[in-house]
Amino acid sequence: MSEVLYSVRMRAAQGGPHELGGHHISGAECIVTLDKVGEMAQSFANRALHHSKGEPDFINIVVDMIPETTLQYIPYVSIEEHYTADIKESHELAISLLHKSPISLMAIHKAFQYLQDLPCSMRGAMLVDSITGERLDVGDRGVRVSHMDSIDNERIGCNTHMKEALVLASKVQSCEGILGELCWSDDPDYTVGYVSFCGVYHRIPHMKAIGSDIGGRVFFIDKNARLETIIEYLENTPVIVRK
Ligand code: AMP
C-alpha cells in the first residue's frame, strides 16, 4: 500500500487576514508524508516571519489529507532561459513568444495592461479570454493554484522561487483549456518573470522594476473551455510534478 500524503499550506498577511483586507506577505505549500508535516509547518512559519515584504501579523497553516484516488502525476514543463538588457526588451520578447501560441495579440497586450495597472498584488491569477482579452475571473482575488508539489527537487537544481514557479506553471500547463501564462513576481528583490505555453517555460529577466512589490499572473483561457472545471482543477485537484 502506498503511503498516505498530506497537503501543507501556509499564507501570511499584514494588517489582518487576507479575507479582511490584510496585505499578502508570503505563501507556500507542499505535499508530504505524515512524518514530514511538523517539519514543513515549522519551516513555512519561519519563512513567513522572515520575508522581505515585511512582518506578518496573521499566519495560517492548514494541513489536510489527500485522498489517494484524487492524486494525479503530471510532467514538468521544459525550461528555456532568455537573456535581455531591460524591461522594454523583456516585454517585447514575452509578447513575441506568447504570440507563437494561439493567443491573440490583443489578449496579450491587454494582459500586460492588466498587470501594469494593478494598484496592489492580487492573491491569485487573472483569467483572460485568449482571443478577446476580456477578464473572466470575478472580483479582485484571482484564482489560486493549490494542492501541488514536486518530487525529484534536487535534480532540478534551481532556487526555491524558480522551483515553486515551475511546479505552478507545470500544473497550469497540464490544465485543459489553458493556452498560456504570463507572470512576474511580487517579491521586490525578484525581477525575473516568465511566459509559458505548449509545455515550455520561458524564463525572462527584467520583467519588472527592482523594488516593486506588485506582481501578478494571467492565465489565457480557450474560449471553448468550461471555467468551473478549470478553477476546480487549479484550486483543488492534488498534483505531483515529476520528470
Ligand atoms: P510570486 O511569483 O509568488 O511572487 O507571485 C506573483 C503573483 O502571482 C502574485 O502576486 C499573485 O498575484 C500570483 N500568484 C502567486 N501565487 C499564486 C498561486 N498559487 N496561484 C495563482 N496565482 C498566484
Boltz pocket constraint, residues with backbone or C-beta under 6 A from the ligand:
constraints:
  - pocket:
      binder: B
      contacts: [[A, 121], [A, 122], [A, 123], [A, 124], [A, 125], [A, 142], [A, 143], [A, 144], [A, 145], [A, 146], [A, 165], [A, 168], [A, 183], [A, 184], [A, 185], [A, 186], [A, 187], [A, 214], [A, 215], [A, 216], [A, 217]]
      max_distance: 6.0
